[in-house]
């Protein structure tokens, strides 16, 4: 069964792809102005997307092209001040480590883990990495893994909490410190806010199977209270800002690469037709997987057909179906999509009530997925590796993807505050780096 993965063809090619929709080259106005906003002290609040996490890790190149940094560069022309990000040093530029594309063999990507020049100072009592501290002033408060519910939880900045947040805090930080309290205590005149993704994404990527707080689906009522508490605090002195909606989890390569058809083709070829179906465990019972069910990019194909619970043929016979956490079935897709839509209604309502700009990332990334866009002649879609928007983890953005999201935020700011911010030339930024 070990050859199954080789038979799940990704059809990856560096050839150009024609997309249905397109846009004309951006022509910027020669004059810039701030409009009704004060950009002198800009801070960014968010999770891994805000931090510049990419390719399954946080490293210096990704941090440098994180969308808030690109926005901050454009703000300088209209009075924007200094914008500091907690960069890893050049000596430790690979940060947490990340994935790189080593080769393409018969259309199949071969990845390798980058493990040199890491910014790891040690391990916590549970054996998890502790990253090199950065305690100078910062303005980009993007923290990988941060959820809206966890933002209000004490202890998240301790050595047993979120390691990316812990690295930003002094050693004597009080245990009751929360992410919410930390970021709202900063001085700022303008903010960007993109939290809430992980309140649905962790649940979805774990097949809608809860295994601890990071894979739980936040309740709508909880999201409503915490989101509004956060926004109310951020705007209590009249500060302006831009907030973003939560993307559709099915719009990312993580969920649109390993399809049921590819898995079936792989097992059929590798078993000589002895097995031709995949069976999954759902809340309604065991059934055959269909194209309406979604498998994650990290789906362990090498477990198919193995002995599980004393029964051979794991995932290939109805008596031994795949565990629920390995597939987001069609009913679970509806559940997650419904919850994300409820979250986005809350976000849009908060933006309207507080007079904030709204960057609709949900609508934009759905457009990137289907039909895809042309940016100044460059095709961008949600295809794994060749789509230009998403990195090798299938969730986070490439440098080009960050530039496009920065422009989405800038467009929203211009529309709301009458600003004339120049957009980023996304064509100057790369997609996935090929070997």
N, C-alpha and C positions, 0 to 999 in steps of 0.2 A: 504493500500500500504506500510505500514511501515515494513512489513516482507520481502520486496523484497530483501534487502541486505543479509538477512539470507539464501536466496535461490541462491545467487550468490556464489557458492562454489569455494574456492581457492585451495582445494586439497593440503593443506600444511601438510607436514610430515617431521619428522626429519630423516626418513629412507634414506639410501644411494641411490644415483642415479648413474647409469652407463652412462658415457659420451663416445662419439665416439673417440675424440682425447685425447692424453695423452702426458706427457713429463717425461723424466727420472729425478730422483733426481739430483738437482744441486750439482756439485762437484767443489768447489772453489779452485783456485790456492793458494798455501801457501804464495806466494809473491805478494805484491801489489805495484803499481807504478802509478804516475800521468800522464805518457805519455807526450804529448805536451801541457797539460793544467795546469794552475795555480789555485789551489783550495783554496788558503789561505784566500780569502775573498769571500764567496759564498752568493748570495742573491737569493731569490725566488720571482717571480712576477706572480700574477694570481688572481683568484677569490675564490669562496667558496671551490673548490676542493683543492686548494693550502693551504687554511686556516685550513682545517681539519673539515669543516662543515659536519655534519652527523645527521641522524635521525630527520631532520627538524630543526636543531639548531646548534649553535656553543657552545661547552662546552669543559672543560679541557681535558677529555680523548681523544676526537676527535682531538683536537689541538696537543696533544702529539704524536699521531701516523700519523699526516699529512705527506704525502710522502716526502716533502722537509726535514723534520726533520730526516726521515729515511735515506735519501740520505746523509745528513750532517754527520750522524754517520759513514757512510762508508768512507766519505772523510777524516776523521780524520787520517786514516792510511796512507794517501798519502799527508799530509801537510795541510789538511783542518783546518781552524781556528774555532773560536767561532761562534756558530750559535744560535741566540736568536729569539724566537717566542713570540709574545705578549700574553702569557698565562694568563688566568683568575687565580685568587688566589685560594688556597685550600678552603678558607672560602666562595668563590663565584664560586665554581667549576662547577656549572650547567649553568653558563654563561647566554645565552639568553633563556634557557629552551629548552627542546627537547622531542621527543616521545620515550616511552619505550613500550616493549611488555609485557602486563600484563598477558595475558592468550591466549590459543587457545581453542575455544568453537565450537565443531562440525566442525573443520577445518577452522573456521573463526577467524582471529586475533582480539584480543581486545587490543586497544592501550590506553595509558593514557599519559597526559602531565606532565612532571616533572617541577614543579614550585617553588621548594624550593632552597635556596642557589644560587639565581640568582645574576648576576653582573649588575644590573640596578640601575643607580644613580638618575633617574628621567625621566620625559617625555619632549619631545620638544613641541613647541607651537601647533603642530598638533596632539598631543596625542601619538606619536610614542615613543618607549623606547630610552633612552640614556644610553649607557653602560659605566661601570667604565673605566676611562681613563687609558691608558698605554702609557707613553711617554718616557720610557727608550729607549736605542738603540735597534733596532730590525733588523733582516735579513730576516725573513719570512714576505713578504708584501702581503700575500694572503688576499683579502678583499671580503667577500661574497657579491654577487650581482653585482660586478664590471663587466662592459662591456667595450669593446675596445673603443666604441664611448664615453662613459661616462668618460673614463680615461683622456680625454682631456678637459673635461668640468669643468670650474671654479665653486666653491661653493659646490662641491660634498663632501667636508670635513667639511661643516658647520653643525650646529645643525639641519638644515632642509634638509641636504643631506643624504649621506650613513652613517648610524650610526656606522657601523663596521670600516669605514675609519676615521670618526670623533673621535673615541676613541683613535686613534693612534697619534693625533695631539695636540699640546699645545693649550690652550685657546686663545692665541693671534695670531693664525695662520691667515695670510692674506686671505681675501675672494677669491682672484684670484688664490689661490693654486689649482693645479690639481694633480691627482694621477700620471700622467705621469711625471710631473715636480718633484714631491716628490721622486719617486723611482729612477729616473735617476740621481738625485743629490747625491746619496749615493756613498760611496767608495766600489768598488768590483773588483775582478779579474775574477769571473765566475758567470754566472747567469742561472737560469732556467726560462722559460717564457711559461705560459699556459693561455693566455687570448683569448677571442673570442667565447667561448662556449655560454655565455649568449646572444650574439648577434643573436643567432638563437633559443636557448632553450626557452627563455621567450615567444617568439612568438609561438613556437610549443605547449608549455604546456598550453597556453591560446587559444588553438584550432585555431591558425593562425588568431586570431582576435585581432587587435591592440587596447589596452586601455591604452594609455600613453606610455612614452619612454621605460619602462622596458619590454614591450610586443611587441615592434616594431622589425621588421626584418631589420637588417642593410643592406644597399645597398652594392653591391660588390665593386663598385668604391670607396666608402667611406672606406670600410674595407681595401682595397688595399693600399690606401694612409696612413691611420692611422697605420696599421700594419708595413709598411715599415718605416714610421717616427719613430716609437718606436724602432724597431730593429736597424735602422741606429744610433740612439742616444745611444743605449746600447753598440754598438760596436765601437764607434767613437775613442776610445783609444786602439783599438785592443783586447778588452776583448773577451774571448770565452764563449760559452754557449750552452744550449740545449733548443730547442723549441718543442712543441707538437702539433699535429693536433687535430682537433675538432671532438669529437665522433658523430656518427650517433645517432640522437635523438631516433630512434626506437630501439636502442640496450639496452635501460635501462628498468627496471621493471615498471617504471611509465607508460610506454605505452604498456606493453605486459602482464598485469595482468588482468585488467577489460576488457574482450573481449565482443564483440557483442553477441556471443553465451551464455555466462554466464548471461548477462543482460536479454536476451530473456528467458532463462530457469527460471530465477528468477521471471520475471513478469508473465510468463505462470503459474508457480506453485502458486504464491501468488494471482492470480486473477481467478484461476480455469479455465484457458483457455479463459477467456473473452478478453484478449489482448495477442497477440503473436508476435508483431512486434514493432520495435523502429523506429521512423521517425526523420530525422535530417534536419536542414536547411543548404544548401550548396550554394555556389556562383551560381551554375547552377539551383538552385531551391530546392524544398522539395523532398526527396526520402527516401526509406527504408534503414536503416543502414545495412551494410554487414560486413563480416570478414575483408575486406580490409580497413575499417575505424578503427581508434584507439581512445579509450577512456582513459582518464587519471586516475591515481590511486585515485585521489581525486574527481572523478565524483560523484555528489550528487544524489545517487540513491533514496534518500527519497523524491525527488521532482517529480519523475515519477508518472503520473496519477493525479497530483494535478491540481487545477484550476490556469491557467495562462492567463493573459489578458482577464479575464472573461470567458475563455473557459476551460472546464474540460478535463481530459485525456492528460495532458502535456507529450509530447514525445511519446505517444502511438497511436496517430491518426495523419493523414497527415495535418489536419486543425490546429494542435497545436504542431509543431515539436520542438525538442530540439534546443536551441540557438546554433549558430555556435561556440561559445567559448567552448562548452562542448565536442567537438569532433574534432579530426584532421582527416578530411576525406581523401580519397585516392588521390585526386588531390592536396590537401594541403601537403600531405606527399611528393609527387613528388617535389612540390615547395621548401619545406624546405631542402630536401635531395640534390636537385640541388644547392641550395645556399651554403650548408655546403661543398659540393664538390668544389665549386668555392673558398670558403674561404681556403680550404686545399691546393689547387693549389698555392694560394698566399703564404701560410705558407711554403710549400716545396720549392718554388722558392726563398723566402727570406733566408731560411736555406742554400740552395745551393750557393747563391751569396755571402753570408757572411761567408761561411765555418763553419756553426754551426751544431751541432749534431741534429738529428731529431728523436723524439720518436713518432711513429705512433700509437697514442691512438685510432684513428678511426678504423684501421685494427685490433688492438688487442682486443678492446671491441666488435667488430663484431664477432670475434672468440670466445670470452667468451660467447656471446649470443648463437651462433650456430656454431659448435656443443657443445661448452663448453670445458673446459680443466680439466686435472687432474694435480694437483700440489703436488708432493710427496705423491700421494695416496689420496689426498683430492679433491673432486669434486667441481668445481667452474663454475657457469654459471649465467645467468641473471634472474633466478627465484626469485620471491619476497620472502623474508625471508630465504628460504633454499638454495639460490644460492651462499652464502658466499661472493660475491663481493660487493653487494649493501646494503645500510642501509635501515631503515624503511621508509624513504621518497621516495624510489624508484629511486633516482637520484644520491645521493652522496655515497661515498665509505665506506665500513666497514674498520676496522683496517687491515684485511687481504687484502681487495681490495687496500688499500693504499700501503701495502707492495709490492703487485704485480706491481702496477704502478711505485713505486720507482725502482723496478728491470727493468722495461721497459726503464726508463730514464737512468739507469746505463748501460744497454746494449748498448743504443745509444751512450752514452759518450765513452765507451770503444771502440766501433767500429770506431768512428770518430777521436778520439785523441790518440789512441793507449794506452789508460790507462788500468790498471788492477785493477779495483775496485771490491771488493767482493760484491756479491749480498746479499740481506736481506733474512733471513729464514722466508718466509711468513707463514709457518706452525705454527710459534710461536704466530701468531696473530689471533684473533677471527673473526668470521663472525657476524651475528646478535646474540645479547645476548638473550637467551631464559629464560623465568621466572623459 
